[in-house]
Amino acid sequence: MNKSIRIKDIALKAQVSVGTVDRVLHNRGRVSEDALKRVLAVLEEIDYKPNLIARTLGSNKAYKIALVVPDPSQDPYWEAPIEGILQAETEWARYGFRTDRFLFNQHDSRSFEYAAEQALQSSPDGILIAPLFYRESLPFFKQFENKQIPFALFNTNIHEAKPLSFIGQDLNQSGRMAAELICLGQPDSGTFAIVHIYEDIQNSVHILEKEKGFTNFLKERNKDYKTITISLSNPDEQSFNNQISSLCNMPDLKGIFVSTSKAYAIAAHLKQTKQKNIRLIGYDLIPENLVYLKSGEITFLINQNPKRQAFLGIRSLANYLLFKKEIQSIDLLPLEIITAENLQSYLDSEIH
């Protein structure tokens, strides 16, 4: 169909009035059977489809999406989701959408509860949330449901929730892939360390899923590998350096899997001590990690594409609110392995 065709053109072809065409298109008012047949015949001929966007633009309806996300000033990982949010804001602003951000401290569950409560009190049309705190998230999901506010999750999927959609990765499979990467070219027995840096592990289902996938992969392969799990303190504390030193000095340590974007904290130690025999795998293309990926201390990075996660989260809510589209309940992004050799081509592309 010619995009410039007008109701007037349809009326001329069907030999009816403009008002008759309008009543047929919007299913309102009475239309004779003869006129209805003629209008429908023309619509079929020109392959007419209603312009939903045009209808929406004329409705002057405003939509507000509340965003509950960690404060990016405290962790560079969360800068990427904010970029995705800004991109989505630009794309959907002309359709009457705006967003309100409610930031929280990712190391403080009370801060999360306060941000989620503020988002709820803002009376949003939809909510996009990164539910890092498992226990504290559950009551809010129930409140969202009771108030009939559609919500989407990104970064972390919580199975007890009933969101409109979850956008992220299969974290169990992500852990399995990390285990496969850490085993490549390592035929001898040894120890692999799963390292959690400054995390409340028992309240972080996304971290536990990665650990579970990693350990299960090694068990299934029946290799002579020993797996240990270590939780480290805040990298800003002196005790952190002592913990890293003890870990890296283990005589049979072959590899380290960091469950978050903080692989750079261990890479810095490996570079300083000139240790070349420990394979280091982590997550995400934050600037600190890229420095050590290029210099070789980090062997592989698994990209979670948090920018796109947040962008798709807003798009799902907008499509649901605006067009009443049926939304995919789970939208899993691919597991992307980034090395020093393919890094630049990835950064130069438009897919991240």
matplotlib code that plots the C-alpha trace (Angstrom):
import matplotlib.pyplot as plt

x = [0.0, 1.1, 1.9, 0.5, -3.0, -5.7, -9.3, -10.4, -8.7, -10.4, -13.8, -13.2, -12.3, -15.3, -17.6, -18.8, -18.4, -15.4, -17.6, -18.7, -15.0, -14.3, -17.2, -15.9, -12.3, -13.3, -16.3, -18.7, -22.1, -24.3, -23.2, -25.3, -24.4, -23.6, -21.3, -19.6, -18.8, -17.4, -15.1, -13.9, -13.1, -11.0, -9.2, -8.3, -7.1, -4.8, -3.7, -4.8, -3.5, -4.5, -1.8, -1.7, 1.1, -0.8, -3.8, -1.6, 0.0, -3.4, -4.5, -2.2, -1.9, 1.3, 3.0, 5.5, 7.9, 9.7, 13.2, 14.7, 18.4, 21.7, 23.5, 26.1, 28.4, 29.2, 29.9, 30.8, 28.8, 25.6, 26.6, 25.8, 22.1, 21.7, 22.9, 20.3, 17.7, 18.6, 18.5, 15.0, 13.8, 14.8, 13.1, 9.8, 9.5, 7.4, 4.8, 4.3, 6.7, 9.0, 11.0, 11.7, 14.9, 15.0, 18.7, 19.9, 23.1, 23.8, 25.4, 22.6, 19.2, 17.5, 18.5, 16.9, 13.7, 13.5, 14.0, 11.4, 8.9, 9.5, 8.9, 5.7, 4.5, 5.1, 2.1, 3.9, 2.3, 5.1, 8.2, 11.6, 13.7, 17.0, 16.1, 19.6, 18.2, 16.2, 14.4, 13.6, 12.3, 9.5, 7.1, 7.4, 6.5, 3.4, 2.5, 3.1, 0.7, -1.9, -1.8, -1.9, 1.3, 3.1, 6.8, 9.8, 13.0, 16.5, 19.9, 18.5, 15.6, 13.6, 11.4, 8.8, 8.0, 5.4, 6.8, 5.7, 9.1, 12.6, 15.5, 19.0, 21.0, 20.8, 23.1, 23.4, 24.5, 26.8, 28.6, 28.9, 30.5, 33.0, 33.9, 34.4, 36.6, 38.7, 39.3, 40.5, 44.0, 44.4, 44.9, 46.6, 44.8, 44.6, 42.4, 39.9, 38.6, 35.1, 35.6, 32.8, 33.9, 32.0, 28.6, 25.9, 26.0, 23.1, 20.8, 22.0, 20.3, 22.1, 25.5, 24.5, 23.2, 26.6, 28.4, 26.0, 26.5, 30.3, 30.6, 28.0, 30.0, 33.2, 31.4, 29.8, 33.2, 34.7, 38.0, 40.6, 39.9, 39.3, 36.9, 36.9, 34.6, 35.9, 34.1, 36.4, 35.8, 35.5, 38.5, 39.0, 39.8, 43.4, 42.2, 41.3, 45.0, 45.9, 43.1, 44.1, 47.7, 46.8, 44.6, 47.1, 49.9, 48.1, 50.6, 48.1, 45.8, 45.1, 42.3, 40.0, 36.4, 35.1, 31.3, 30.8, 32.4, 35.2, 37.8, 40.1, 40.7, 42.4, 44.0, 45.8, 47.4, 48.4, 50.1, 51.9, 53.2, 53.9, 52.0, 51.3, 50.1, 46.6, 43.7, 41.3, 37.7, 35.2, 32.3, 31.5, 33.3, 33.8, 36.9, 38.9, 38.4, 39.4, 42.8, 43.7, 42.0, 44.3, 47.4, 46.7, 45.9, 42.3, 41.9, 38.1, 35.3, 31.7, 29.6, 26.2, 25.3, 23.6, 22.9, 20.7, 19.0, 17.7, 16.8, 14.8, 13.1, 11.7, 10.7, 8.8, 6.8, 6.2, 4.9, 2.6, 1.3, 1.0, 0.0, -1.2, 1.3, 1.8, 5.3, 7.8, 8.0, 11.7, 14.1, 17.5, 20.5, 23.3, 26.4, 29.2, 32.8, 35.2, 39.0, 41.8, 41.6, 37.9, 37.4, 38.0, 35.7, 33.0, 33.4, 33.3, 30.0, 26.6, 25.3, 26.6]
y = [0.0, 3.6, 5.1, 8.4, 7.1, 9.0, 8.2, 10.6, 8.4, 5.3, 7.1, 8.0, 4.5, 3.0, 5.8, 6.5, 9.5, 10.2, 9.7, 6.2, 5.2, 6.6, 4.6, 1.4, 1.9, 2.7, 0.3, 3.0, 4.2, 2.6, 1.7, 0.1, -3.4, -2.2, 0.6, -1.7, -4.2, -1.5, -0.1, -3.5, -4.4, -1.3, -1.9, -5.4, -4.1, -1.6, -3.9, -1.3, -1.6, 0.9, 3.3, 2.6, 5.1, 7.9, 7.1, 7.2, 10.4, 12.0, 10.7, 12.9, 10.0, 10.2, 7.1, 7.0, 4.2, 4.0, 2.6, 0.9, 0.5, 0.6, 3.9, 4.0, 6.3, 3.3, 0.7, 1.4, -1.7, 0.2, 3.0, 0.8, 0.3, 4.0, 4.4, 1.9, 3.8, 7.1, 5.5, 4.1, 7.5, 9.2, 6.5, 6.5, 10.2, 11.1, 8.5, 10.2, 8.1, 9.4, 7.7, 8.4, 6.9, 5.6, 4.7, 2.5, 1.4, -2.2, -3.1, -1.9, -3.8, -1.0, 1.4, -0.9, -1.1, 2.7, 3.1, 0.4, 2.1, 5.5, 4.0, 2.4, 5.7, 7.6, 5.8, 4.7, 3.0, 0.4, -0.5, -1.7, -3.1, -4.9, -7.0, -7.6, -8.4, -11.6, -11.5, -7.8, -8.0, -10.5, -8.3, -5.5, -7.9, -8.8, -5.1, -4.5, -7.3, -6.1, -2.6, -4.1, -2.4, -4.2, -4.7, -6.1, -7.5, -7.2, -8.5, -10.8, -13.3, -14.3, -17.3, -16.5, -13.2, -12.9, -10.1, -9.0, -10.0, -10.9, -9.6, -10.9, -14.1, -17.7, -17.3, -21.0, -21.6, -18.6, -20.3, -23.5, -21.6, -20.0, -23.4, -24.6, -21.6, -22.1, -25.8, -25.1, -26.4, -27.4, -31.2, -31.4, -31.6, -28.4, -26.0, -23.5, -20.7, -19.2, -15.7, -13.4, -9.8, -7.7, -9.5, -10.7, -14.2, -15.8, -13.0, -12.9, -15.5, -14.2, -14.9, -18.3, -19.4, -18.7, -20.6, -23.6, -23.7, -23.6, -26.3, -28.6, -28.4, -29.6, -32.4, -33.7, -33.8, -35.9, -34.1, -34.1, -30.5, -29.1, -26.2, -23.7, -20.8, -17.6, -14.4, -11.4, -8.1, -4.6, -4.0, -0.6, -2.4, -3.4, -7.0, -7.4, -7.3, -9.9, -12.2, -11.9, -12.6, -15.8, -17.0, -16.4, -18.0, -21.4, -23.8, -25.7, -22.8, -22.9, -20.5, -17.9, -17.2, -13.9, -13.9, -10.2, -7.3, -6.9, -9.1, -6.1, -6.1, -9.5, -8.7, -5.8, -8.1, -10.6, -7.9, -6.5, -9.9, -10.9, -14.1, -15.6, -19.1, -18.3, -18.0, -15.2, -15.0, -12.4, -10.4, -7.2, -4.6, -1.9, 0.2, -1.2, -4.8, -3.8, -2.5, -6.0, -7.9, -6.0, -6.6, -10.3, -10.6, -11.3, -14.1, -14.0, -11.6, -12.8, -9.8, -9.5, -6.4, -4.5, -1.5, -3.6, -5.4, -2.0, -0.8, -3.9, -3.7, -0.3, -1.3, -4.3, -2.1, 0.5, -2.0, -3.5, -0.2, 1.5, -1.3, -4.0, -6.3, -9.8, -9.7, -12.5, -13.6, -14.5, -12.6, -14.2, -12.4, -14.5, -15.4, -13.4, -14.3, -11.4, -11.7, -9.3, -10.3, -9.7, -6.8, -3.9, -5.4, -5.7, -2.2, -0.8, -2.6, -1.3, -4.3, -3.5]
z = [0.0, -0.8, 2.6, 1.5, 0.8, 2.6, 3.8, 1.0, -1.6, -0.2, -0.3, -4.0, -5.0, -3.1, -4.3, -0.8, 1.6, 3.8, 6.8, 5.7, 5.3, 8.8, 10.3, 8.7, 9.8, 13.4, 13.6, 14.7, 13.4, 10.8, 7.3, 4.6, 3.5, -0.1, 1.1, 3.6, 0.8, -1.4, 1.3, 2.4, -1.2, -1.6, 1.7, 0.6, -2.8, -1.3, 1.6, 4.2, 7.7, 10.5, 11.5, 15.2, 15.7, 14.1, 16.3, 19.4, 18.5, 18.3, 21.7, 23.8, 26.2, 28.4, 29.8, 32.7, 33.3, 36.7, 36.6, 39.7, 39.0, 40.9, 41.0, 38.2, 40.1, 42.4, 39.8, 36.1, 35.0, 35.5, 33.2, 30.3, 31.3, 31.7, 28.2, 27.0, 29.0, 27.4, 23.9, 24.6, 26.0, 22.8, 20.7, 22.6, 23.7, 20.6, 21.6, 25.0, 27.1, 29.9, 32.5, 36.2, 37.7, 41.2, 42.0, 44.8, 46.4, 45.1, 48.4, 50.6, 50.6, 52.5, 49.7, 47.2, 49.3, 49.5, 45.7, 44.9, 47.3, 45.8, 42.3, 43.5, 45.0, 41.8, 40.3, 37.1, 34.1, 34.1, 36.0, 34.8, 37.7, 38.3, 41.3, 42.8, 46.2, 46.1, 49.5, 49.4, 45.8, 46.4, 48.4, 45.8, 43.0, 44.9, 45.2, 41.5, 40.8, 43.2, 41.7, 38.2, 37.2, 34.4, 35.2, 33.5, 35.0, 33.5, 34.6, 37.2, 36.7, 39.8, 39.1, 41.7, 40.0, 37.3, 35.2, 31.8, 30.6, 31.7, 29.5, 30.2, 29.8, 30.8, 33.8, 34.5, 30.9, 31.2, 34.2, 32.1, 29.3, 31.7, 32.9, 29.3, 28.5, 31.6, 30.7, 27.2, 26.6, 30.3, 30.3, 33.7, 37.0, 39.1, 41.0, 39.6, 41.8, 41.6, 43.0, 44.2, 44.9, 47.4, 46.9, 49.3, 47.8, 49.6, 48.5, 44.9, 42.7, 39.6, 41.1, 42.5, 39.1, 37.5, 40.2, 39.8, 36.1, 36.5, 39.1, 37.3, 34.0, 35.7, 37.6, 34.4, 32.7, 35.4, 35.2, 37.9, 38.7, 42.2, 42.4, 45.3, 45.9, 47.5, 48.6, 48.7, 50.4, 49.0, 46.7, 48.4, 51.7, 52.6, 53.4, 49.7, 48.6, 51.2, 50.1, 46.4, 47.2, 49.2, 46.3, 43.5, 45.5, 45.6, 43.9, 41.8, 40.8, 37.1, 36.6, 38.2, 37.3, 38.5, 38.7, 38.1, 36.2, 38.7, 37.1, 36.7, 40.5, 40.2, 36.8, 38.4, 40.9, 38.2, 36.3, 39.3, 40.3, 36.7, 37.0, 33.6, 34.4, 35.8, 33.3, 34.3, 33.1, 33.9, 32.7, 30.8, 28.6, 31.2, 30.6, 33.5, 32.2, 28.6, 29.8, 31.1, 28.3, 25.8, 27.9, 28.4, 32.2, 31.4, 28.9, 28.2, 28.9, 28.7, 27.5, 29.1, 27.0, 29.8, 27.6, 25.3, 28.2, 29.6, 26.1, 25.4, 28.8, 28.1, 24.6, 26.0, 28.4, 25.7, 23.2, 25.8, 27.0, 23.6, 21.3, 23.7, 22.1, 23.4, 24.9, 25.0, 28.7, 28.5, 26.1, 26.4, 24.8, 23.3, 25.3, 23.7, 24.2, 23.8, 23.5, 22.8, 19.1, 18.4, 20.9, 18.4, 15.8, 18.4, 19.7, 16.1, 15.4, 16.2, 18.1, 21.6]

ax = plt.figure().add_subplot(projection="3d")
ax.plot(x, y, z, "-o")
ax.set_aspect("equal")
plt.show()
